Amino acid sequence: MKAIALLEVQALVAAIAGLDAMVKAADVELIHVEKRLGGRLVTVVVQGEVSAVEAAAKAGSAAAKEVGNVKLCEVIARPHPEVMKFLTTG
């Protein structure tokens, strides 16, 4: 079963720290990055199996909190195909 995790943080450095922890903690892959306000608000999205995504989200959120401000960390199991279209649109 597939899932996605969204990690939204304040500051690019926190996003990189969170993403690094996510991909090291579990078998997930980065599928989307969204930078707003000149990189002051960054969202990273990873996908994988539900258990892997949950572990990655937990690790990423903890790592990002050490260096910045986490605005949101959410796991969505079995996202609808329309959600995936939104995330993979260039």
Contacts in CASP RR format, 6 or more apart in sequence:
PFRMAT RR
TARGET T0000
AUTHOR 0000-0000-0000
METHOD contacts of the structure
MODEL  1
MKAIALLEVQALVAAIAGLDAMVKAADVELIHVEKRLGGRLVTVVVQGEV
SAVEAAAKAGSAAAKEVGNVKLCEVIARPHPEVMKFLTTG
1 49 0 8 1.000
1 50 0 8 1.000
1 77 0 8 1.000
1 78 0 8 1.000
2 47 0 8 1.000
2 48 0 8 1.000
2 49 0 8 1.000
2 50 0 8 1.000
2 77 0 8 1.000
2 78 0 8 1.000
2 79 0 8 1.000
3 47 0 8 1.000
3 48 0 8 1.000
3 49 0 8 1.000
3 50 0 8 1.000
3 53 0 8 1.000
3 54 0 8 1.000
3 75 0 8 1.000
3 76 0 8 1.000
3 77 0 8 1.000
3 78 0 8 1.000
3 79 0 8 1.000
4 31 0 8 1.000
4 45 0 8 1.000
4 46 0 8 1.000
4 47 0 8 1.000
4 48 0 8 1.000
4 53 0 8 1.000
4 75 0 8 1.000
4 76 0 8 1.000
4 79 0 8 1.000
4 83 0 8 1.000
4 84 0 8 1.000
4 87 0 8 1.000
5 22 0 8 1.000
5 28 0 8 1.000
5 45 0 8 1.000
5 46 0 8 1.000
5 47 0 8 1.000
5 53 0 8 1.000
5 54 0 8 1.000
5 56 0 8 1.000
5 57 0 8 1.000
5 73 0 8 1.000
5 74 0 8 1.000
5 75 0 8 1.000
5 76 0 8 1.000
6 43 0 8 1.000
6 44 0 8 1.000
6 45 0 8 1.000
6 72 0 8 1.000
6 73 0 8 1.000
6 74 0 8 1.000
6 76 0 8 1.000
7 15 0 8 1.000
7 18 0 8 1.000
7 19 0 8 1.000
7 22 0 8 1.000
7 43 0 8 1.000
7 44 0 8 1.000
7 45 0 8 1.000
7 46 0 8 1.000
7 57 0 8 1.000
7 60 0 8 1.000
7 61 0 8 1.000
7 64 0 8 1.000
7 70 0 8 1.000
7 72 0 8 1.000
7 73 0 8 1.000
8 41 0 8 1.000
8 42 0 8 1.000
8 43 0 8 1.000
8 70 0 8 1.000
8 71 0 8 1.000
8 72 0 8 1.000
8 73 0 8 1.000
9 15 0 8 1.000
9 18 0 8 1.000
9 41 0 8 1.000
9 42 0 8 1.000
9 43 0 8 1.000
9 64 0 8 1.000
9 68 0 8 1.000
9 69 0 8 1.000
9 70 0 8 1.000
9 71 0 8 1.000
10 40 0 8 1.000
10 41 0 8 1.000
10 42 0 8 1.000
10 68 0 8 1.000
10 69 0 8 1.000
10 70 0 8 1.000
10 71 0 8 1.000
11 39 0 8 1.000
11 40 0 8 1.000
11 42 0 8 1.000
11 67 0 8 1.000
11 68 0 8 1.000
11 69 0 8 1.000
12 35 0 8 1.000
12 39 0 8 1.000
12 40 0 8 1.000
12 42 0 8 1.000
13 67 0 8 1.000
13 68 0 8 1.000
14 42 0 8 1.000
14 64 0 8 1.000
14 67 0 8 1.000
14 68 0 8 1.000
14 69 0 8 1.000
14 70 0 8 1.000
15 33 0 8 1.000
15 42 0 8 1.000
15 43 0 8 1.000
15 44 0 8 1.000
15 64 0 8 1.000
17 60 0 8 1.000
17 63 0 8 1.000
17 64 0 8 1.000
17 66 0 8 1.000
17 67 0 8 1.000
18 44 0 8 1.000
18 59 0 8 1.000
18 60 0 8 1.000
18 61 0 8 1.000
18 63 0 8 1.000
18 64 0 8 1.000
19 30 0 8 1.000
19 44 0 8 1.000
19 46 0 8 1.000
19 60 0 8 1.000
20 63 0 8 1.000
21 56 0 8 1.000
21 59 0 8 1.000
21 60 0 8 1.000
21 62 0 8 1.000
21 63 0 8 1.000
21 64 0 8 1.000
22 28 0 8 1.000
22 44 0 8 1.000
22 46 0 8 1.000
22 56 0 8 1.000
22 57 0 8 1.000
22 59 0 8 1.000
22 60 0 8 1.000
23 29 0 8 1.000
23 30 0 8 1.000
23 46 0 8 1.000
23 56 0 8 1.000
24 59 0 8 1.000
25 55 0 8 1.000
25 56 0 8 1.000
25 58 0 8 1.000
25 59 0 8 1.000
25 60 0 8 1.000
26 51 0 8 1.000
26 52 0 8 1.000
26 53 0 8 1.000
26 55 0 8 1.000
26 56 0 8 1.000
26 59 0 8 1.000
27 48 0 8 1.000
27 49 0 8 1.000
27 52 0 8 1.000
28 46 0 8 1.000
28 47 0 8 1.000
28 48 0 8 1.000
28 52 0 8 1.000
28 53 0 8 1.000
28 56 0 8 1.000
29 46 0 8 1.000
29 47 0 8 1.000
29 48 0 8 1.000
30 44 0 8 1.000
30 45 0 8 1.000
30 46 0 8 1.000
31 45 0 8 1.000
31 46 0 8 1.000
31 47 0 8 1.000
31 87 0 8 1.000
31 88 0 8 1.000
32 43 0 8 1.000
32 44 0 8 1.000
32 45 0 8 1.000
32 87 0 8 1.000
32 88 0 8 1.000
33 42 0 8 1.000
33 43 0 8 1.000
33 44 0 8 1.000
33 45 0 8 1.000
34 42 0 8 1.000
34 43 0 8 1.000
34 45 0 8 1.000
35 41 0 8 1.000
35 42 0 8 1.000
36 42 0 8 1.000
36 43 0 8 1.000
41 71 0 8 1.000
43 72 0 8 1.000
45 87 0 8 1.000
46 53 0 8 1.000
46 56 0 8 1.000
47 53 0 8 1.000
50 75 0 8 1.000
50 77 0 8 1.000
53 75 0 8 1.000
53 77 0 8 1.000
54 75 0 8 1.000
57 73 0 8 1.000
57 74 0 8 1.000
57 75 0 8 1.000
60 73 0 8 1.000
61 70 0 8 1.000
61 73 0 8 1.000
64 70 0 8 1.000
76 83 0 8 1.000
END
